[in-house]
Amino acid sequence: MTFNYDYEIAIIGVGPAGIQAGLHVGRRKHRVVLLGKIEESALWSAHIENYFGFSEKVDGKFLLEEGLKAVKKFGIELILEDVVTIEPLDLGFKLITEKEREITSLSLILAMGVKRKKRCLDRKKGL
C-alpha cells in the first residue's frame, strides 16, 4: 500500500521551538513545512538582553526573521497561515489552514508556544 503525502513532517508554530524543530529535521533532508504567523509569536515584540552571541540588546523580531532565513536554506516550505483544523488519517494527518489550504503530512510537530497578548485597556481600568 502506497501513501502520498505533501510532506513527511508538518510543524505548527513559527516561534523559536518551531524554527528549531525545522532546522533539525530540515538538515536531515526531510520534506518539511512550517506553518503559523510569525507576528503572533510572543518573541515578535520582545527585546532580549544577555543573549548568547549578542553584546547588545536584540529584538525578538530580528531573531525570528533570521531563524526563518536559516530554515529556508534547508528547503523547508513556509506557510504563514494559522492551522484551523487537524484531522487524523489512517496514517498521518490532514491540516486545513485559515485560507482553506489542505496539507497532508505523515507526522506532526506541535510547537505553538504562546501567543503574544495585546494589552487589554479594560484590565488597566480595573473592569
C-alpha positions in Angstrom: 0.0 0.0 0.0 1.4 3.4 -1.0 0.6 6.6 0.7 1.1 10.0 -0.9 1.7 12.9 1.4 2.5 16.5 0.7 5.2 16.5 3.4 6.9 14.0 5.7 6.7 16.4 8.6 4.4 19.4 9.3 5.5 21.8 12.1 2.8 24.0 13.5 4.4 27.1 15.1 6.9 29.6 13.8 8.3 30.7 17.1 11.7 29.6 18.5 10.6 26.0 19.1 9.1 25.5 15.6 12.1 27.1 13.9 14.5 25.0 15.9 12.5 21.8 15.1 12.5 22.9 11.4 16.3 23.3 11.5 16.8 19.8 13.0 14.6 17.9 10.6 15.4 20.0 7.6 19.1 19.2 7.9 18.2 15.5 7.5 16.6 16.2 4.1 13.0 15.5 5.0 10.1 17.2 3.2 9.0 19.7 5.8 6.5 22.5 6.1 6.4 25.1 8.8 3.0 26.8 9.5 1.9 29.7 11.5 2.0 33.5 11.8 5.4 34.9 12.9 3.9 38.2 14.2 1.8 36.3 16.7 4.9 34.8 18.5 5.5 36.1 21.9 9.1 36.7 20.8 8.0 39.1 18.0 7.8 42.2 20.1 10.3 41.2 22.8 13.7 42.8 23.4 16.3 40.3 24.7 19.4 41.1 26.7 22.2 38.8 27.7 21.6 36.5 24.7 24.5 34.3 23.6 26.3 35.8 20.6 25.0 39.4 21.1 26.7 42.0 23.1 23.8 44.4 23.0 20.1 44.1 23.3 18.5 42.2 20.3 14.9 42.4 19.0 12.9 39.2 19.0 11.6 40.1 15.5 15.2 40.1 14.3 15.8 36.6 15.8 12.7 35.1 14.3 13.4 36.5 10.9 17.0 35.2 11.0 15.6 31.9 12.1 13.3 31.7 9.2 16.1 32.6 6.8 18.1 29.6 8.2 15.1 27.3 7.8 14.6 28.3 4.2 18.3 27.4 3.4 17.3 23.8 4.2 14.5 23.8 1.7 11.7 24.0 4.2 8.5 25.5 2.9 6.9 28.3 5.0 3.1 28.8 5.0 2.5 31.9 7.1 -1.1 30.9 7.9 -2.7 29.5 11.0 -3.9 25.9 11.0 -7.6 25.8 11.9 -8.2 22.0 11.7 -6.2 18.9 12.3 -7.8 15.7 11.1 -6.1 12.3 11.9 -5.9 10.0 8.9 -5.3 6.2 9.0 -1.7 7.1 8.7 -0.7 10.7 9.1 -2.7 14.0 9.3 -4.6 16.4 7.2 -4.2 20.0 8.1 -6.5 22.8 6.9 -5.3 26.4 7.1 -7.3 29.6 7.6 -7.3 30.1 3.8 -8.7 26.6 3.4 -5.4 25.1 2.0 -5.3 21.4 2.7 -2.0 19.8 3.6 -1.2 16.2 4.3 1.7 15.0 6.4 3.0 11.7 7.7 3.9 13.2 11.1 3.2 16.4 13.0 5.2 18.5 15.4 3.2 20.9 17.6 5.4 23.8 18.6 2.8 26.5 19.2 4.3 28.1 22.3 2.4 31.1 23.5 0.7 33.9 21.5 1.6 37.5 22.1 -1.3 39.0 24.0 -2.3 42.6 23.4 -2.8 44.7 26.5 -6.4 45.0 27.4 -7.4 48.6 28.1 -10.3 47.4 30.2 -8.0 45.5 32.6 -5.9 48.6 33.0 -9.1 50.5 34.1 -9.9 47.7 36.6 -13.0 46.5 34.7 
